[in-house]
């Protein structure tokens, strides 16, 4: 009896920690986000729209303007038409960024994501890195394709620009950088609003509508508001010459845009941590 009472229960095999469960690393989070973004049908269509719109509109608008630019009948800078289609293709980058966040809320997949990765900051960082990488690569390809398309028609009139001309290589590289950060900007809006239509509308309003309307504010205040609006500040890096001579210098404007995007993503991350899925 005593021996029975003093006998210690032998640990069962079920009590031992399992060693076959893979460790959750940041690399695995990135792999999961990459799987999600490349297997969603909307990603393919959005990226296709980015490429086709940017290159197609650049070719069309350069073709239409080349004659007037060569004859001197147009006052616009020639360099503004080399990659002009990117101004419209950027909408697709913004939409993709919004979809990366809002689509999971619409489908309820966000609960599965947070169950697998409870650290919400890690989830947001993984989304931002994968999204930014995809748009950077595709943005570089699109920028170079836009340059080739637009410059083809400009060269027919003897006013083409070579890669060695001032601002050309910077604009091609800047196009990829701008689209990458713009996608992350859309991601921040998607996390904040959790609604695709609302976030896309807000993003387009900030980039296009408000960015143009603030120029109507009189005096130095209006000039600085115009310079600091996200689209105006960041977009300058993706153009050889800007239609607006009062925008910030390309790299300064891009730094301002990165700071604005970082602030938006930080606010989105803070709310993401505190709000229920």
N, C-alpha and C positions, 0 to 999 in steps of 0.2 A: 504494500500500500504506500509506504513511504517512498519507495523507489519510483512508484508511479507518479506521486505528487512532485518529486524533485526532478523528474525527467523533463528536459527542455525539448520543446517541439522543434523538429528539424525544419529548417527553412525549405519551403517548397520552391520548385523551379519557377513558378509564376511570380514569386516575390523578387526574383533577381531582375536587375535592369536589362531591358532588351537592348541588344547590341546590333540588331539588324535594321533598326530604324535610321534612315539617312539624316545626317545633321542638317538643320536649316541654315544655310549660309546665304550671304548676299548674292553669290553667284547663282544659286538655285532660284532666288527671287527674280533675278534678271532673266534667267532662262524661262521662267513661267510667264513673265510679262512679254517676252519675245514671242512665245508660243501663242499667247492671246492676241497680240496685235497682228500677227501674220496669218492667223486662221480666221479672222473676222472678214466677211465679204466686203463690208463697208470700207475697210482699209484699202483694199485693192482698187475699188472704184474711186475713192478720194485721191489716192496717189496718182492714178491714171488721169484724173481731172486736173491735178496740179501740173503734170508734164504737158498734156495736150493743150491746156489753156495758155500756159506760159509761153511755150514755143510757138503755138499756132497764132496767138494774138501778136506776138512780137513780129513774126513774119508778115502778117497782114498789115499791121500799122506801119512797119518800116517800108513795105512796098508802097503804101498809100502816100507816105510823107517824103520818100526819097527824092522825087522830082522837085518838089518845092524847096527842100533843104539844099539841094545842089544848085538851084537857080537863085537862091537867096530870097525867095518869096516868103519864107517862114522864118520867124525870129527865134524859134525854139532851138536849143542846143542839140547838135547832132548826137552826142553821146547819150542823150536821154532816150533815144529810140533803139539803142542797141539791145537792151533787155527790157523793153517797156512792158511786155506781156507778164512779167513777174509781178507787176502791181496788181494784176487780177488773179494770178495763180496763187497768190499768198492767202486768198480766202480758203483754199482747200487745205493749206497747212493749219490754219486756225481751226477749221472744222474738225480735222483729224485729232488735234489736241483736245478739243472738247469731247469728242466721241470716246477717246481712250478712258475718260473718267465717267461721263454721263451714261454710256452704254451699259456699264456694269450696274449702275443704280436702276436703270430701266428694266434690266433682266433679273435683278436680284442677285447677280453673280458676286456682288461686292461682299455679301455675307460669307460666301464660300472663301473668297480671297482673304478676308480678315480672320476667318477661322483657321486658315492654314498659316497665315502670317499675322500674328496679333499686333506686332509693332507697326503702327500706321505710318510712322515716319519712314520706315524702310519700304513700305509699299509705295508711298508717294515718290520716294527717291528712285526706286526701280522703274516706275512708269516714266519719270522725267528723263532718265538716262537712255532707256530704250527708245522712247519717242524721239528725243533729240538726235540720237545716233542715226535712226532711220531717215529723218528729214535732212540731216546734214549731208549724208551720202547722196540721197536723191536730189537734194537742192543743188549740190555741186554739178551733178549731171544735167539737171534742168537749166541751170544758169549757163553752162557751156553750150548746151543745145540752143538756147535762146540767142546767145551771142552769134553762133554760126548762122542761125536763121535770119536774124535781123541784119547782120553785117553783110550777108550775101546780097541783099537788095541795095544796101547803101553802097557797096563796092561797085555795083552795076552803074552807079552814077558818079563813081570816082571819089566818093567821100567816106569810104569804109575805114574802119579802125583796126589796127593790128594789135596782137596781144601785148606788144611792147609799148603801146601808147599809154600815156598817163591815165591811171584809173581803171584800165580794162581788167587786168588780172585781179586787182582789188575788188572790183565789182563782181567778178565770177566767184571768187572765194567768199565774198561778203554775201552773195545770194544764198549760198548754202548755210552760212552762219545765221543769217537773218531768218530764214525759214525754220531752222532748228529752234531758235529762241522763241519765234512766234508760235510754234506748236506748243512749247512749254507754257507760254502765256495762255493759250487756249485751254491747256490742261488745268491751270490754276482756276480759270473761270468755270470749267466743268465741275471741279471739286467743290467750289463755292456754291454754285447754283443747282447742281445735280439735275439739271433739266437741259436737254440738248438744244431745243429751239430758243429758250431764253438765253442760254450762254452764247450761242452763235450770234443772236441778235445783239447782245451786249458787246460782243467782241467786234462785230462789223461796225457798230455805231462808234465805238472808241477809235478804231483804226481809220475809218473813212469819214463818217459824218461829223463827229465832234472835232476830229483832227482838221477838218476844213473850216468848220464854223468858228473856231476860236480865233481864226485870222481876222474875223470881223470886229473883235474887241479892239478898241482904239488904244493907241499909245504903246509904250514899251511892254506893258502887261500882255497885250495881245501878241506881240512879237515873241515873247518868251513862252507863252502858253503854246503858241504854234510850234516852236522849236522842241518843246518838251513832250508833246503828245506822242504816244508810243509808236504809231505808224510813221510819223514824220521824223522822229529821232532815229529809229532803227532802220527805216527803209533807205536812208541815204547811202548806206554802205553797199547796197545792192544795185546802185546806178552809177554809170560812168560820170554822168552829169545830171544834176537834178533840175527839174522844171522850176523849182523854187530856190532862188539864190540865197534866201535868208535862213535855210536850215542849218543845223549844226554840222561841223566837219564830220565826215563819215565815221571815223573811229571814235570820236567823242560822242556822237549821237548813238552809236551802237553801245557804248559803255553805259550811257543813260538808259537805253532800252533794256539792257541786261539788269541794271539796278531796279528798274520798275518791275520787270518780270520776277526778279528774285524777291522783291517785297510782296508782290501778289501771291507767289507760291508759298512764302512764309506764312502769310495770313491764312491762306487756304489750308496749309498744314496744321496750323493751330486749331482752326475750326474742325478740321477732319478728325483730330484727336479727341475733341470734346463732344462731337455730335454723334448720335446713334446712327448706325448704318440703315 
